[in-house]
């Protein structure tokens, strides 16, 4: 089977984008893994699929598969690329669209400076909503937030890390670090991602606060490993930092792939807004094996 694709990136978080607005391609998890493979496929952190609106009042459906082939709820950098894609391909003439995701409706908007802003919805801090099994744990209060002790196994540099748990439509565990460059992301990221207290696994964020409006961030993503940027991870990290009393309402997030800007009032009823780049890298077509 031969399919057409577009390769895109947002702050270095890279994607293969597929158009299913006319017909479904019928891809399997193995096909998504093949497309994401950087040696045999196209190479990507996630595969993004554009589908027709599933209900009145919506413009599109947005489907996300990680590099491991599993479908996930949300991807902020991908949402910006999604918005850029449908506009550049003439699938919409709107600057602001309403898109159905697995975790709810989001509203990306193209801005005059060429970047894209996405209303990412409200952050959730209730452990049960993340989901996070907090049974038997005593949190450390800070500001309006909480840091939870998470015990790691013997391979970790530290026996326990303190994490803030946040859902941005997908689960995040954010820990504060002195320096993201020396943070043990490769060592503890996989342990946190697959920790038994996170029944749906989790994205592990490593947050360095530079000042109240600037942070540095690395994220070990669920199903993808460490990526150059993570949009929902940036939203979760800033929301956690604001709740802990460390950050202001608008924060620049420096990732390894580029700069993202996050805005949140600090009120749980208000949405988090993510702004950043969305760039087309190249287009092509590829033969997908029947049984990769």
Residue pairs with C-beta under 8 A, 6 or more apart in sequence:
1 25
1 287
1 288
1 290
2 285
2 286
2 287
2 288
3 18
3 25
3 285
3 286
3 288
4 19
4 283
4 284
4 285
5 16
5 17
5 18
5 35
5 42
5 283
5 284
5 285
5 286
6 16
6 17
6 85
6 280
6 282
6 283
7 14
7 15
7 16
7 17
7 42
7 43
7 44
7 280
7 281
7 282
7 283
7 284
8 14
8 15
8 17
8 48
8 81
8 84
8 85
8 278
8 279
8 280
8 281
9 15
9 81
9 257
9 279
9 281
10 77
10 78
10 80
10 81
10 229
10 231
10 258
10 276
10 277
10 278
10 279
11 77
11 228
11 229
11 231
11 255
11 257
11 258
11 259
11 260
11 276
11 277
12 227
12 228
12 229
12 255
12 256
12 257
12 258
13 45
13 46
13 75
13 77
13 78
13 227
13 228
13 229
13 230
13 231
13 257
14 43
14 44
14 45
14 228
14 281
15 44
15 45
15 46
15 47
15 48
15 77
15 78
15 81
16 35
16 36
16 42
16 43
16 44
16 46
16 47
16 48
17 47
17 48
17 49
17 50
17 81
17 82
17 85
18 25
18 27
18 47
18 48
18 49
18 50
19 50
19 89
19 91
20 49
20 50
20 51
20 63
21 50
21 51
21 52
21 60
21 91
24 51
25 49
27 288
28 69
29 65
29 68
29 69
29 70
30 69
30 291
30 292
31 69
31 288
31 292
32 47
32 65
32 66
32 67
32 69
33 67
33 68
33 69
33 292
34 40
34 41
34 288
34 289
34 292
35 41
35 42
35 44
35 47
35 286
35 288
36 42
36 43
36 44
36 45
36 46
36 47
36 65
36 66
36 67
36 69
37 43
37 67
41 286
42 284
42 286
44 67
45 66
45 67
45 221
45 224
45 227
46 64
46 65
46 66
46 67
46 72
46 75
46 78
46 224
47 64
47 65
48 62
48 63
48 64
48 75
48 78
48 81
48 82
48 85
49 62
49 63
49 64
49 65
50 60
50 61
50 62
50 82
50 85
50 86
50 91
51 60
51 61
51 62
51 63
52 60
52 61
53 59
53 60
53 61
53 100
54 61
54 100
55 100
57 98
58 98
58 99
58 100
58 105
59 86
59 92
59 94
59 97
59 98
59 99
60 82
60 86
60 91
60 92
60 97
60 99
60 100
61 99
61 100
61 101
62 78
62 79
62 82
62 99
62 100
62 101
62 106
63 71
63 102
64 71
64 72
64 73
64 74
64 75
64 78
64 101
64 102
65 71
65 72
66 72
66 221
66 222
66 223
66 224
67 223
67 224
67 225
68 223
68 224
70 223
71 102
72 102
72 170
72 222
72 223
73 101
73 102
73 103
73 169
73 170
74 101
74 102
74 103
74 106
74 120
74 168
74 169
74 170
74 232
75 170
75 231
75 232
76 118
76 120
76 168
76 230
76 231
76 232
76 233
76 234
76 235
76 274
77 229
77 230
77 231
77 260
77 276
77 278
78 231
79 99
79 101
79 106
79 108
79 116
79 118
79 120
79 231
79 274
80 108
80 115
80 116
80 118
80 231
80 274
80 276
80 277
80 278
81 278
81 279
82 99
82 108
83 97
83 99
83 108
83 109
83 110
83 116
83 118
83 278
84 110
84 116
84 278
84 279
84 280
85 91
85 280
86 92
86 97
87 93
87 94
87 95
87 110
88 280
95 109
95 110
96 107
96 108
96 109
96 110
97 107
97 108
97 109
98 105
98 106
98 107
99 105
99 106
99 107
99 108
101 169
102 169
103 121
103 169
103 170
104 121
104 169
106 118
106 119
106 120
106 121
107 118
107 119
108 116
108 117
108 118
108 119
109 116
109 117
109 118
109 119
110 116
111 117
111 275
114 277
115 275
115 276
115 277
115 278
116 275
116 276
116 277
116 278
117 273
117 274
117 275
118 231
118 273
118 274
118 275
119 271
119 272
119 273
120 168
120 169
120 231
120 232
120 235
120 271
120 272
120 273
120 274
121 168
121 169
121 271
121 272
122 268
122 269
122 270
122 271
122 272
123 166
123 167
123 168
123 235
123 236
123 239
123 264
123 268
123 272
124 130
124 166
124 167
124 168
125 145
125 146
125 164
125 165
125 166
125 167
125 243
125 268
127 133
127 134
127 148
127 165
129 167
130 165
130 166
130 167
130 171
130 172
130 198
130 202
131 167
131 171
131 198
131 199
131 200
132 148
132 165
132 171
132 173
132 197
132 198
132 202
133 196
133 197
133 198
133 199
134 148
134 197
137 148
137 149
138 149
139 146
139 147
139 148
139 149
140 146
140 147
140 148
140 149
140 162
142 244
142 245
143 243
143 244
143 245
143 246
144 243
144 244
144 245
144 266
145 164
145 240
145 243
145 244
145 245
146 164
147 162
147 163
147 164
147 244
148 162
148 163
148 164
148 165
149 160
149 161
149 162
150 160
150 161
150 162
150 163
150 173
150 192
150 195
150 197
151 159
151 160
152 158
152 159
152 160
152 161
152 188
152 191
152 192
152 195
153 191
155 187
155 191
156 184
156 187
156 188
156 191
157 184
157 187
157 188
158 188
161 175
161 188
161 192
162 175
162 176
163 173
163 174
163 175
163 192
164 173
164 174
164 175
164 240
164 243
164 244
165 171
165 172
165 173
165 174
165 202
166 172
166 174
166 236
166 239
166 240
167 236
168 232
168 235
168 236
168 239
168 272
169 232
170 203
170 222
170 232
171 198
171 200
171 201
171 202
171 203
171 222
172 202
172 203
172 204
172 205
172 232
172 233
172 236
172 237
172 240
173 192
173 198
173 202
173 203
173 204
173 205
174 205
174 207
174 236
174 237
174 240
174 241
175 204
175 205
175 206
175 207
176 207
176 208
176 209
176 246
177 183
177 206
177 207
177 208
178 208
179 208
180 206
180 207
180 208
180 216
180 217
180 218
183 206
183 208
183 218
185 204
185 206
185 218
185 220
185 226
186 220
186 226
188 204
189 204
189 220
189 225
189 226
190 220
192 198
192 202
192 204
192 220
193 201
193 202
193 203
193 204
193 220
193 222
194 201
195 202
201 222
201 223
202 222
203 219
203 220
203 221
203 222
203 230
203 232
203 233
203 236
204 219
204 220
205 217
205 218
205 219
205 230
205 233
205 236
205 237
205 240
206 217
206 218
206 219
206 220
207 215
207 216
207 217
207 237
207 240
207 241
208 215
208 216
208 217
209 215
209 241
209 246
209 247
210 216
210 254
212 246
212 247
212 248
212 251
213 247
213 248
213 250
213 251
213 252
214 251
214 252
214 254
215 237
215 238
215 241
215 247
215 251
215 252
215 253
215 254
216 253
216 254
216 255
217 230
217 233
217 234
217 237
217 253
217 254
217 255
218 226
218 255
218 256
219 226
219 227
219 229
219 230
219 233
219 234
219 237
219 255
220 226
221 227
221 230
221 233
227 257
228 255
228 256
228 257
228 258
229 255
229 256
229 257
229 258
229 260
229 276
230 255
231 260
231 274
231 276
234 253
234 255
234 260
234 262
234 274
235 262
235 264
235 272
235 274
237 253
238 247
238 251
238 253
238 262
238 264
238 272
239 262
239 264
239 272
241 247
241 251
242 248
242 249
242 251
242 264
242 266
243 266
249 263
249 264
249 265
249 266
250 261
250 262
250 263
251 261
251 262
251 263
252 259
252 260
252 261
253 259
253 260
253 261
253 262
258 276
258 277
259 276
260 274
260 275
260 276
261 274
261 275
261 276
262 272
262 273
262 274
262 275
263 272
263 273
263 275
264 270
264 271
264 272
264 273
